[in-house]
Amino acid sequence: MTHSYSSEYPPGVTIDDGIVKFFETFYTTSDTPAAHDQYADSFSRNATFIVASKTMQGHDEILAGRKAMWAAVASRQHTPVKIFPFGPDADEVMIHGSLVMVLKDDRKAELDWAARAKLVKEAQSWKMGFYQVFMHPRDRAGNYSDLSYWVDLAKTLEAGRFHGLFLADHLGIYDVYRGPGNPVPALEAGAQFPLGDPFLIISAMAAATKSLSFAVTASTTYENPYALARRFSTLDHITNGRVGWNIVTSYLHSAAKAFGLDEEVPHDERYVRAEEYMSVVYKLLEGSWKDDARVRDTSTGKYSDPEKVRQIVHEGQYFKCTATQQTHPSKQRTPFILQAGASSAGKQFATKHSEAMFLPGMEPNGVKKLVQEIRTQAAQNGRAPDSIKLLVGIVVIVDETDEKAQKKYEEYLSYADLEGTAALFGGWTGHDLSKYGEDDDFRFTGSGAIQSMINNWSATVPGTEGLKWTRRRVLQELAIGGAHPRAIGSPQTVANILQNWIDVAGIDGFNLSYAVSPGDFEDMITYLFPELRKRGVFWTEYESEGATMRESFLADGKGPKLRDDHPGTAYKWSST
């Protein structure tokens, strides 16, 4: 490998393009071989190219120690490092993964903010292959603490007539990659961290909308059932029944440590615990108040009828609760229940309790088998086989033509931070991809789960036949949308893909994933939804303005409460 030098910036570079993540830490070099090795290893993993000032364009002008370090980089680097000129503001600007490192002659001085902004904007315009998609100019999701983003997003989704917004969440940090217990890749890339409490933004979004529903994730492993029942009942009241609960059992080791445990609760035990948890929640939400217990009688001054309100008593293996539910019955009583159980214990739990399920799978025929299993298992649990809405996660990137959509996908990929992607994958699966060599073919050396994913990609992703699935290639495939299928193309192409999923797999709908938000949702509204409406498969208006989440998703005309075959109804204290 050789370095290349240029007296001009790459084509298309302008000062005004975008903003990139800026890392305000400066490194110092040393003439010791150990230091050379340290920096060389780091750069060879992540550096795309280096920008140098005009005073450093020739080898003769580079200090001997730095020459040795570049030589060490060259001995390890798999792809060329290009060195471009910069300006007088910085001795060097190093593009190092998702980091921008700015070096000054005195090695300690910081640039003023104007100079920083210039450096940051210059670096952005090259769109190297390691940026997180939150760097994209159409993305606002990185501003998770800005309430206006969430309110604007909710308004956009309702204007497009989306059924609902799913707020995924997890407890802990993804620290498996290059670990164990290493949070650095997730922190540097913003890989689902930091992450705020999604419960606290729902009321603002609900106040700005009338019909959009909100599904929020909550854990049965770490949440207290009494407190959670109160929180969901309150949300159900103030959203007028437009709230759902995505039930998770939490699996990260970092979450267990955060909540005072030495180890995470074993997998199957988490579901035994979750089963008892649901009993407590149902007792509180369905069995503590009769429907007509709140009377608000101004003539007698009586607010609630004590004869129609009672304590629930629960003493079990994991939970003990003696309490009166602290809110009167809300419109749905129990929130609409969603779950994503893939294991045997998870599917048993989900087919008993959930009203919608998120299904894994990369291609329709494979998911079809899972759909059939779930329908059968639901019936075995005493529920109608079609009482659970089955949803597949899919990444939709749509534009006027197939070519424009593919170009948009490639642009997104240029922003992706592969180290961040590896951190996400480690958190999702428990597999540390740093343990594998750069040139290993994961089709043969990866875990069973990874090999299964690659087999699906090879069968469904154009141009991958005979491809060597190296670590970098696997991460590029995961970078946009994770382990979900993709629908990329014109409105007609994407609609055909979605309809094929419905027809072949027998699913009920989709959890539409995104690369940038709200940009991708705006594209779906502009390009995809008109095509779906033209085919008669997507509504033009909400069937009933202000309907509850249960009514909106089940669309069976049976009202806002749990259906008669749901196990939660066994706890109901009826008014008759």
MISEMI-358233 format. One line per 10 residues: number of its first residue (from 1); for each residue x, y negated, z negated of C-alpha. Coordinates in steps of 0.05 Angstrom, whole numbers. Example, Ala and Ser with C-alpha at 12.3 -4.5 7.8 and 13.67 -1.06 7.14 Angstrom:
residues 2
1 = 246 90 -156 | 273 21 -143
***
This chain:
residues 576
1 = 0 0 0 | 25 -70 15 | 0 -138 -7 | -22 -185 48 | -15 -260 45 | -57 -313 80 | -54 -388 87 | -129 -393 97 | -190 -373 57 | -231 -313 82
11 = -285 -330 133 | -349 -358 105 | -320 -383 39 | -350 -447 14 | -345 -483 -52 | -420 -489 -61 | -440 -415 -58 | -472 -388 -122 | -445 -377 -192 | -406 -318 -219
21 = -392 -293 -288 | -332 -329 -319 | -287 -295 -369 | -253 -348 -412 | -194 -307 -433 | -123 -314 -407 | -73 -259 -403 | 3 -265 -410 | 54 -225 -372 | 117 -194 -398
31 = 179 -166 -366 | 173 -100 -403 | 156 -37 -363 | 101 -20 -414 | 66 -86 -400 | 72 -75 -325 | 40 -7 -332 | -16 -34 -375 | -36 -88 -327 | -24 -45 -266
41 = -71 9 -292 | -124 -43 -306 | -117 -78 -238 | -114 -13 -199 | -180 9 -229 | -217 -56 -216 | -181 -110 -175 | -211 -125 -107 | -165 -182 -88 | -123 -236 -120
51 = -125 -310 -105 | -58 -346 -113 | -40 -419 -111 | 1 -448 -54 | 62 -448 -97 | 59 -372 -101 | 49 -350 -30 | 119 -323 -19 | 155 -266 -55 | 215 -312 -68
61 = 172 -358 -110 | 144 -303 -155 | 181 -289 -219 | 218 -224 -223 | 174 -198 -278 | 112 -212 -239 | 142 -180 -177 | 152 -117 -218 | 80 -119 -241 | 53 -127 -170
71 = 97 -68 -149 | 67 -27 -205 | -3 -46 -181 | 16 -27 -110 | 39 42 -132 | -30 56 -161 | -80 17 -119 | -124 58 -72 | -147 -2 -32 | -106 -63 -9
81 = -101 -124 -53 | -105 -187 -12 | -74 -250 -40 | -106 -316 -18 | -84 -387 -33 | -119 -428 -84 | -107 -499 -108 | -66 -537 -159 | -115 -525 -216 | -91 -455 -232
91 = -27 -416 -226 | -68 -355 -205 | -140 -333 -203 | -147 -258 -211 | -209 -222 -189 | -210 -165 -237 | -273 -123 -234 | -330 -166 -260 | -281 -213 -294 | -250 -277 -267
101 = -183 -289 -302 | -154 -359 -295 | -80 -368 -309 | -45 -434 -322 | 29 -449 -318 | 34 -457 -394 | -7 -392 -403 | -51 -423 -457 | -83 -487 -431 | -156 -483 -411
111 = -182 -515 -348 | -233 -571 -356 | -305 -553 -340 | -304 -585 -271 | -244 -544 -251 | -276 -481 -279 | -339 -493 -240 | -298 -500 -176 | -260 -436 -189 | -323 -398 -206
121 = -360 -421 -144 | -301 -405 -99 | -295 -335 -127 | -369 -322 -119 | -370 -335 -45 | -329 -274 -29 | -380 -227 -59 | -332 -172 -79 | -356 -102 -93 | -358 -105 -169
131 = -408 -158 -189 | -471 -142 -227 | -534 -158 -188 | -553 -210 -241 | -502 -254 -205 | -548 -257 -145 | -577 -327 -133 | -648 -298 -128 | -642 -263 -195 | -666 -293 -261
141 = -669 -229 -303 | -601 -245 -333 | -635 -304 -368 | -672 -256 -414 | -675 -307 -470 | -710 -359 -426 | -785 -353 -440 | -801 -391 -376 | -771 -334 -335 | -819 -284 -366
151 = -880 -329 -359 | -863 -344 -287 | -852 -270 -273 | -920 -252 -302 | -954 -306 -260 | -919 -280 -197 | -939 -208 -211 | -1011 -226 -224 | -1014 -269 -161 | -991 -207 -123
161 = -1043 -164 -158 | -993 -117 -192 | -1027 -71 -242 | -977 -84 -297 | -907 -101 -320 | -867 -46 -354 | -817 -72 -405 | -765 -18 -414 | -723 -20 -478 | -672 19 -516
171 = -639 14 -583 | -563 13 -589 | -510 1 -535 | -485 45 -479 | -415 63 -505 | -401 132 -475 | -361 109 -414 | -286 105 -429 | -305 123 -500 | -332 150 -543
181 = -355 88 -580 | -330 39 -527 | -378 -20 -516 | -331 -60 -472 | -356 -38 -402 | -428 -51 -421 | -412 -119 -452 | -370 -142 -394 | -421 -122 -342 | -484 -140 -379
191 = -506 -67 -372 | -574 -72 -406 | -540 -109 -462 | -553 -158 -494 | -627 -141 -497 | -682 -177 -534 | -744 -149 -568 | -796 -142 -512 | -855 -145 -560 | -842 -219 -574
201 = -852 -243 -503 | -917 -208 -487 | -963 -258 -519 | -934 -315 -478 | -942 -276 -413 | -1013 -255 -432 | -1033 -327 -446 | -1011 -345 -375 | -1049 -288 -341 | -1118 -256 -342
211 = -1112 -186 -312 | -1039 -164 -313 | -1024 -109 -363 | -961 -101 -404 | -929 -34 -423 | -876 -39 -477 | -827 13 -504 | -826 32 -577 | -790 89 -612 | -822 141 -657
221 = -753 157 -687 | -736 89 -716 | -801 49 -720 | -846 55 -781 | -915 81 -758 | -955 34 -804 | -918 -28 -780 | -921 -7 -707 | -996 8 -710 | -1007 -63 -737
231 = -963 -93 -683 | -998 -57 -626 | -1067 -73 -653 | -1048 -146 -658 | -1022 -146 -586 | -1084 -110 -562 | -1127 -164 -594 | -1089 -224 -565 | -1081 -193 -496 | -1154 -172 -494
241 = -1135 -99 -487 | -1080 -107 -435 | -1025 -71 -472 | -993 -2 -466 | -942 37 -507 | -885 73 -473 | -867 125 -525 | -793 143 -532 | -757 183 -584 | -688 148 -578
251 = -625 187 -566 | -564 142 -567 | -511 155 -620 | -501 80 -626 | -574 72 -645 | -569 126 -698 | -509 90 -728 | -546 24 -725 | -603 53 -766 | -557 83 -819
261 = -552 154 -794 | -486 191 -783 | -513 229 -723 | -574 223 -678 | -635 266 -695 | -631 331 -654 | -671 330 -590 | -727 379 -605 | -733 354 -677 | -746 284 -649
271 = -809 311 -615 | -832 348 -678 | -824 282 -714 | -860 245 -658 | -919 292 -663 | -929 276 -736 | -917 202 -722 | -976 202 -673 | -1021 232 -726 | -1006 173 -772
281 = -1018 122 -716 | -1083 155 -694 | -1108 156 -766 | -1095 82 -773 | -1119 58 -705 | -1178 106 -695 | -1198 125 -766 | -1190 68 -815 | -1247 22 -790 | -1314 36 -759
291 = -1329 -3 -696 | -1380 -48 -730 | -1342 -58 -796 | -1325 -131 -782 | -1391 -167 -791 | -1372 -240 -800 | -1440 -255 -831 | -1444 -330 -846 | -1510 -322 -882 | -1481 -275 -935
301 = -1409 -297 -931 | -1387 -226 -917 | -1330 -218 -868 | -1322 -142 -868 | -1367 -86 -893 | -1326 -48 -946 | -1369 14 -934 | -1342 17 -863 | -1268 8 -879 | -1226 62 -912
311 = -1155 81 -930 | -1121 135 -892 | -1077 185 -929 | -1020 221 -897 | -967 265 -929 | -925 304 -881 | -854 329 -869 | -829 262 -843 | -880 209 -862 | -920 189 -923
321 = -972 134 -915 | -1032 112 -957 | -1060 49 -924 | -1118 12 -894 | -1104 -10 -823 | -1089 -84 -829 | -1128 -106 -767 | -1199 -92 -747 | -1209 -49 -685 | -1183 -80 -621
331 = -1212 -72 -552 | -1174 -8 -536 | -1161 12 -609 | -1102 56 -588 | -1059 24 -534 | -1055 57 -466 | -1001 112 -475 | -944 124 -427 | -886 172 -433 | -828 201 -392
341 = -817 271 -419 | -773 314 -375 | -750 369 -423 | -795 426 -445 | -809 391 -512 | -818 325 -477 | -868 352 -426 | -907 387 -481 | -912 322 -520 | -929 281 -458
351 = -982 326 -430 | -1017 324 -498 | -1013 249 -513 | -996 208 -451 | -1045 176 -403 | -991 160 -353 | -923 194 -342 | -860 170 -309 | -832 228 -268 | -759 240 -250
361 = -740 263 -181 | -706 241 -117 | -750 274 -63 | -824 290 -57 | -822 365 -51 | -783 373 -115 | -829 326 -152 | -890 364 -124 | -870 424 -166 | -865 381 -228
371 = -933 350 -214 | -965 419 -210 | -931 440 -275 | -957 378 -311 | -1028 386 -286 | -1028 458 -310 | -998 441 -377 | -1048 384 -387 | -1105 434 -378 | -1072 481 -427
381 = -1073 423 -477 | -1148 416 -468 | -1145 356 -421 | -1170 346 -351 | -1113 360 -302 | -1122 292 -269 | -1129 253 -334 | -1055 234 -333 | -1032 184 -280 | -965 208 -252
391 = -916 154 -230 | -849 159 -194 | -796 105 -202 | -773 79 -135 | -730 20 -113 | -763 -21 -59 | -722 -68 -16 | -765 -96 40 | -758 -149 93 | -786 -166 161
401 = -746 -112 197 | -707 -49 179 | -643 -84 198 | -656 -144 152 | -675 -98 94 | -613 -56 102 | -570 -119 105 | -604 -143 41 | -588 -76 7 | -515 -81 28
411 = -513 -152 2 | -540 -128 -65 | -489 -73 -67 | -433 -124 -58 | -454 -155 -125 | -457 -90 -163 | -409 -79 -220 | -387 -6 -215 | -357 -6 -285 | -425 -30 -311
421 = -459 24 -270 | -413 76 -301 | -432 49 -370 | -506 56 -354 | -497 126 -328 | -458 146 -390 | -515 121 -433 | -569 154 -392 | -535 222 -387 | -481 226 -440
431 = -429 240 -385 | -365 198 -385 | -345 191 -312 | -276 165 -332 | -259 237 -349 | -259 254 -275 | -205 237 -224 | -215 182 -173 | -212 232 -116 | -251 290 -147
441 = -309 314 -105 | -368 311 -153 | -406 359 -109 | -362 413 -139 | -331 385 -202 | -388 345 -233 | -437 369 -286 | -499 406 -265 | -541 343 -270 | -492 304 -226
451 = -488 359 -174 | -563 363 -171 | -567 288 -158 | -514 292 -104 | -551 350 -69 | -613 307 -68 | -575 247 -40 | -542 290 13 | -611 315 35 | -646 247 35
461 = -595 190 45 | -576 178 118 | -502 183 134 | -482 225 74 | -476 292 107 | -407 320 96 | -388 260 53 | -338 269 -3 | -374 248 -66 | -318 213 -104
471 = -330 176 -169 | -333 109 -132 | -382 137 -81 | -428 165 -136 | -427 98 -173 | -444 60 -108 | -504 105 -99 | -526 92 -171 | -510 18 -171 | -577 -7 -141
481 = -635 25 -178 | -599 80 -215 | -621 152 -206 | -685 133 -168 | -704 144 -96 | -701 82 -51 | -749 55 1 | -711 6 44 | -738 -23 108 | -793 -62 142
491 = -863 -64 113 | -883 -7 159 | -822 35 141 | -830 25 66 | -906 38 69 | -893 103 106 | -843 125 53 | -892 109 -4 | -950 144 31 | -907 205 43
501 = -893 209 -31 | -967 205 -47 | -986 257 6 | -930 307 -7 | -916 301 -82 | -988 289 -103 | -970 231 -149 | -1016 174 -167 | -971 113 -160 | -903 82 -170
511 = -860 46 -222 | -830 -4 -173 | -758 -18 -192 | -718 -78 -169 | -648 -101 -156 | -661 -175 -168 | -720 -206 -204 | -765 -240 -186 | -736 -239 -115 | -753 -166 -99
521 = -823 -173 -127 | -835 -235 -85 | -812 -195 -24 | -861 -139 -40 | -917 -189 -45 | -897 -224 20 | -880 -164 64 | -904 -98 34 | -971 -111 2 | -1004 -139 65
531 = -985 -75 101 | -1012 -31 45 | -1077 -71 45 | -1082 -64 120 | -1079 12 109 | -1132 8 55 | -1088 36 0 | -1079 -26 -44 | -1130 -73 -73 | -1139 -145 -50
541 = -1167 -168 -117 | -1169 -136 -186 | -1230 -91 -190 | -1250 -126 -254 | -1218 -190 -278 | -1193 -183 -349 | -1200 -107 -351 | -1161 -70 -404 | -1099 -31 -385 | -1135 35 -394
551 = -1192 13 -349 | -1144 -15 -297 | -1100 46 -293 | -1151 102 -301 | -1204 67 -259 | -1256 119 -279 | -1310 72 -306 | -1307 101 -376 | -1289 39 -414 | -1229 15 -455
561 = -1225 70 -508 | -1189 137 -508 | -1223 190 -465 | -1261 246 -500 | -1209 299 -483 | -1152 259 -513 | -1126 286 -581 | -1130 216 -612 | -1206 218 -610 | -1206 272 -663
571 = -1186 218 -714 | -1241 170 -695 | -1289 146 -749 | -1350 130 -708 | -1406 82 -727 | -1459 137 -724
***
